[in-house]
Amino acid sequence: MTNKDTNKETDKKMEPDEMRFHHVGIATADIPTMQEYLKSIARITHITDTVYDEQQQANLCMVTLSDGTDIELISGPQVEKLVKKRNFLYHTCYEVADIEAKIETLVEKGAILVSEPKEAILFNRKKVAFLMTAMGLIELVES
């Protein structure tokens, strides 16, 4: 469970068109090394176990900073090129009430669906989807 799952602000019912910031995804070659780096530069309040998500074909871990910001660490084949180019910011994630409706809206606005909605082990099997948008790669997670 991430900090965002227990935040009182997110307990409020989401509006159908609302997108709430959930986390930022950081590409890394080595999750434990990145965890140690984050511990050396920021106050960390929680680190989840690293899990392998077959649906995403990635190793994943969530790190929560003292201000409640969540950072997802991602390692695996889909981020290897980014890491080699030292382009570590992978995606920004937003929580939405209805993932299918939000995908439809974003596609109408020119987004390209990169990954169809599928369950994500790191988020208690909530559906996630990835889209390339005018603001870069975003992940949607259904509330």
C-alpha positions in Angstrom: 0.0 0.0 0.0 1.3 3.4 -0.9 1.0 6.6 1.1 -1.5 7.9 -1.4 -3.8 4.9 -0.6 -4.2 6.1 3.0 -4.1 9.9 2.5 -7.3 11.6 3.8 -7.3 14.0 0.8 -7.7 11.0 -1.5 -10.6 9.6 0.6 -12.9 12.2 -1.0 -14.9 11.0 -4.0 -13.1 11.8 -7.2 -14.9 13.8 -9.9 -15.2 11.9 -13.2 -12.8 14.2 -15.0 -10.3 14.6 -12.2 -6.7 13.4 -12.3 -4.9 13.4 -9.0 -1.1 13.2 -8.9 -0.1 9.7 -7.6 3.6 9.3 -8.1 6.6 9.8 -10.4 8.3 6.8 -12.0 12.1 6.7 -12.1 14.0 4.4 -14.3 17.0 2.7 -12.7 19.4 -0.1 -13.5 19.5 -1.2 -9.9 16.7 -0.6 -7.4 18.7 -1.2 -4.2 21.4 1.3 -5.3 18.7 3.9 -6.1 17.0 3.3 -2.7 20.4 4.0 -1.0 20.9 7.1 -3.1 17.4 8.4 -2.1 18.1 7.7 1.5 21.3 9.8 1.3 19.5 12.9 -0.2 16.0 12.8 1.3 14.0 11.8 4.3 12.3 8.5 3.5 9.3 7.3 5.6 8.6 4.0 3.8 10.0 1.7 1.2 7.9 -1.2 -0.1 9.4 -4.6 -1.0 10.6 -4.9 -4.5 8.2 -7.0 -6.6 8.4 -8.4 -10.1 5.2 -7.6 -12.1 4.8 -10.0 -14.9 2.1 -7.8 -16.5 4.6 -4.9 -16.6 7.7 -7.1 -17.1 9.5 -5.0 -14.5 10.9 -4.9 -11.0 9.1 -2.3 -9.0 9.4 -0.6 -5.7 7.6 2.4 -4.1 9.5 4.9 -2.0 7.6 7.5 0.1 9.3 10.8 1.1 8.6 12.6 4.3 6.2 15.0 2.6 4.1 12.1 1.3 5.5 12.2 -2.3 5.7 8.7 -3.8 8.5 7.7 -6.2 8.2 4.4 -8.1 11.5 2.8 -8.9 11.4 0.7 -12.1 14.0 -1.6 -13.5 13.8 -4.0 -16.4 14.0 -4.2 -20.2 11.6 -1.4 -21.0 13.7 1.2 -19.2 17.2 0.0 -20.1 17.6 2.5 -23.0 16.5 5.4 -20.8 19.0 4.4 -18.1 21.8 4.2 -20.7 20.9 7.7 -22.0 20.8 8.9 -18.3 17.1 9.9 -18.8 15.8 8.6 -15.5 12.4 10.3 -15.4 10.1 7.6 -16.9 6.5 8.7 -16.2 4.1 10.7 -14.1 1.2 8.8 -12.6 -2.3 10.1 -12.0 -5.2 8.5 -10.1 -8.5 8.5 -11.9 -12.0 7.3 -11.0 -12.7 5.6 -14.4 -9.7 4.5 -16.3 -11.5 3.6 -19.5 -13.3 7.0 -19.7 -10.1 8.9 -19.0 -8.2 6.9 -21.7 -11.0 7.8 -24.1 -10.8 11.5 -23.2 -7.0 11.5 -23.5 -7.0 9.7 -26.9 -9.6 12.2 -28.2 -7.1 14.9 -27.1 -4.3 13.3 -29.2 -2.7 10.8 -26.7 -1.6 7.4 -27.8 -2.4 4.4 -25.7 0.9 2.6 -25.1 -0.3 -0.1 -22.7 -3.9 -1.3 -22.3 -5.3 -1.3 -18.8 -4.1 -4.2 -16.7 -3.8 -5.1 -13.1 -0.7 -3.9 -11.3 0.7 -6.0 -8.4 2.4 -2.9 -6.8 -1.0 -1.2 -6.5 -3.0 -4.0 -5.0 -4.2 -5.2 -8.5 -5.7 -1.9 -9.4 -5.8 -1.3 -13.2 -3.1 0.8 -14.7 -2.6 2.0 -18.3 0.2 4.0 -20.0 -0.3 6.8 -22.6 2.0 9.0 -24.5 0.7 12.6 -24.2 1.7 16.1 -25.0 3.3 16.1 -21.5 5.2 12.9 -21.9 4.5 9.3 -20.8 1.7 9.2 -18.1 0.4 6.2 -16.2 -3.2 6.2 -15.0 -4.1 4.2 -12.0 -7.8 3.5 -11.3 -8.9 4.5 -7.8 
